[in-house]
Amino acid sequence: MGVLGLMTFMNNCPGGCEKVSLHELATCRRGAGVGAGVRPGVGAGVRRMAVDAPSMVRTWYTPEAWVQGGQWKEYMASLSRFLKALHNAHLHPVFFFDEGITQMKLQKWVQRRLKNGQEISEIFKYVRHTGQQPGRKMFTIPTCLCTFSKLALRSLGAEVVICLGECDKEVARYAKDMDCIGILSADSDFLIYDTVPLLSAHKLNMDDMSTVMYSREALCRQLGLAVSDLPVLACLVGNDHVSFDELQVFRTRCVGNYRGCRADVIIPRVAQHVSHLPHEHDALKSIERSCFPMRSQGVLCDAVAEYLLPGQCTPWLDCTTDRSEADVESPLCDDANLLQLVQEKTSAGQMNFVHHVLFTGKVEWSNALEDPDEASLPPTALIYRLVRQHIYSLVLGARSVEEASMKPKVKEWMVYHGNSLNEPHLISAVPLTLPGVPLDMYGLWQSEDMSDRKMQAFLACFDLADMFQIFKSLQPAHLALCCLLRYCVTKGSPVAPRAVHLGSMFVRGLYMLLAVNAACGEPFEQEGLMPWMLFDGKLFQLKYHQAHNSSSPTALLKTKEQLQIFGNLFEMCTSAPLRDNDVNSPSTMTEVLVTS
């Protein structure tokens, strides 16, 4: 993540890093004078800190049982402790999440996802061979953990910012403008931006709230460069914009026949080369022509420009040229009322999925803990494709097949075994099949007296419109459970599947429930659909194995009240006859319902 080898180089750079206490750092900033770290919106004596949230997820997730789908209540407790510790240190954290992948970083994202897929395959091999929970060295974050972290932090009262474009630049800009004490992250790109200091997420000690602070000035002294030279260095060493392999021709000039990637060799040599170049636009254009003949003209200049914050300039670029992001998409519709509604609801944390679809025309799903060798269970990306298509129909106002054919297709980048990710799948909207007046998202949100209609649309997105009378009396948590079980049983084939794969399917299904809930005018309070209200991976694993050992529902459930609830939910899930395309019997649904 970030500049190749830069963190390793900094750990060995004289004066490059020092251990700091976040509490003491905030105290020092309080004494630094009027305005140091102070901005409206936080209490007196409290200082802001920008947090690159995806970098922190591994630190926050402390439960050992991660492979089964996540221990969500324990995760919420970990987040709560973290927020309390920052509060006690007089710090106001602002958590930044990215909502999508920019075009410049897409190639690197694909490479990482394919590599992560290989790692997940090794995890399943280990589980099959040992029957044990993999150790922390094999750790992969549970499915949708980062996605639900946004909502979890908001529910705990934290300030969360969702970035639709380049998140790193937005974090660096905010931290500088708001005079934050630092940026808590594992991304070395924040050493390249001319912004506040980088605080290590990986070296954060949650017990005493200490970490390592990196010095941009020490890096420049060691390399003999100015801060304005660092973006050029980053792009010529290799980062998310310019790959290491693409730079082989240039690297040969700097380090001769050396073919390794040791940071202590490459970074000083590249820095020396940069220091001898004329600091002007033509120097970068010359390197582009000789080293990137297969890339479009301006790729290096555009990559360097990514590190410039608003109002900043550099001698390396023609600052009169408009370098606004080239891959910003136009919204999929021009309905000003709908766009405003989605913007407002997204700010309140209710429409992240819908917002991304509407404003970018894309959907990206990262890896899930899915067994590539489990042929009986399809990837969750394919299982929930029809649900997404129904959401697209509501968002785009495709009320009929004819209207759907005229609407733009959504580009889906879905990571699953067998998908090469060479290009996105172009997915069409599929209208809901419901009697009465056709529905769209704006109409559902604007109508206050359509609670039944909203719920009918919600169920129709899961192809369960005929279950309305059966499901309408359920509380949201039970409805979510029954809705996902019924849908997965009819669309997949959970006959002796891996419990790990099932856990991923269920949690990703909860994410789809939230998206459908938003598209249907929010018939249910979203808090009741959160994984910490519905799912625990460790308990799921235990009940799964008990069920496969022929334990009866009476043996699996602790109280008569639980047994009665199970009986009611089972009846609601199975009271309608299974359709022709349903591949599982009620007995299979019993097993899945109990283990859930």
Secondary structure as UniProt FT lines:
FT   TURN            4..5
FT   HELIX           6..11
FT   TURN            14..15
FT   STRAND          17..21
FT   HELIX           22..30
FT   TURN            34..37
FT   TURN            40..41
FT   TURN            44..45
FT   STRAND          47..52
FT   HELIX           53..60
FT   TURN            67..68
FT   HELIX           72..88
FT   TURN            89..90
FT   STRAND          91..98
FT   HELIX           103..130
FT   HELIX           136..138
FT   TURN            143..144
FT   HELIX           145..155
FT   TURN            156..157
FT   STRAND          159..163
FT   HELIX           167..177
FT   TURN            178..179
FT   STRAND          183..185
FT   HELIX           189..192
FT   STRAND          198..200
FT   TURN            202..203
FT   TURN            206..209
FT   STRAND          210..214
FT   HELIX           216..223
FT   HELIX           227..229
FT   HELIX           230..237
FT   HELIX           245..247
FT   HELIX           248..255
FT   TURN            256..257
FT   HELIX           263..276
FT   HELIX           281..291
FT   TURN            293..294
FT   TURN            297..298
FT   HELIX           299..305
FT   TURN            306..307
FT   TURN            310..311
FT   TURN            315..316
FT   TURN            319..320
FT   TURN            326..327
FT   HELIX           336..347
FT   TURN            348..349
FT   HELIX           352..360
FT   STRAND          362..365
FT   TURN            372..373
FT   TURN            375..376
FT   HELIX           380..383
FT   HELIX           385..396
FT   HELIX           401..406
FT   STRAND          410..414
FT   TURN            417..418
FT   STRAND          425..427
FT   HELIX           441..446
FT   HELIX           451..461
FT   TURN            462..463
FT   HELIX           465..467
FT   HELIX           468..471
FT   TURN            472..473
FT   HELIX           476..491
FT   HELIX           499..519
FT   TURN            520..521
FT   HELIX           526..529
FT   HELIX           531..534
FT   HELIX           537..548
FT   TURN            549..550
FT   HELIX           553..556
FT   HELIX           560..574
FT   TURN            580..581
FT   HELIX           586..595
//
